[in-house]
Amino acid sequence: MKQLVLFFITLITFISVSYASFPIDNNIISANNDPTTDSWIPIIIVFWLLIISIPIIIIRFVMKKFKKK
């Protein structure tokens, strides 16, 4: 049990140190104003809605057919 606690403390320490080792300069960060990336958002939303809804519709259709028989 002591080894497990020591392992977690060590892991948390390494994560904190590695996160603190890479500071981010605020002057480098800039907003992406590329208009071509904005046009993909509706396409991506429609794609995922279809990926989610088509299997659900097919499963409901098949279940209704099996219930009638």
N, C-alpha and C positions, 0 to 999 in steps of 0.2 A: 504494500500500500504506500509506503514511504517512497519507493522508487517511482511509482506512478505519479505521485504529487510532485516529486522533483522533476520528472520528465515534463509535466505540464508547465511548471514554472520556467524551466529552461526553454521550452518551445515558445511560450509567450514572450520571454525576454528576447529571443532571437528575432521573433517577428517584429517586436517594437524597435529593436536596434536596426534591423534592415530597412524598416519603413522610415526611420529617422535619418538614415544614411543617404537618402536620395532626395534632397530638398528641390523644390520646384521654383524656378525663377518666374515671378509674375509678369515680367516683361516679355517672356517668350510665348506665353499663352495668348492665343488670339482666336477670335470667333471664326468659324468656317462660314463664309458668306457665299459659298458656291451655290448658285441657283439650281444646278443640275441634281444635287443631292435631295432637294426638297420635292422634286417630282416623283421620286421613288416611293415616298411614304404611302400614298393611296394605293399604289400597286401592291406593296407589301401587305397592307391591311387586307385588301381583297383576296390576295393569295392565301393568307392564313385563315381567313374566314371560310374560304372554299375548302381548304384542307381539313378544317374542323367540321364543317357542316355536311359535306358530301357523305362521309362514312356514317354520320348519325342518320341522315335521310335513308341511306341504303339499309341500314340495320332496322330502322322502323318499318320500312316497306317489307322486308323479308319477314319480320316478326308478325306483321298483319297477315301475310299470306299463310304462314304456318298456323296461326290461330283459326283461320277459316277452315282449314282441313281438319 
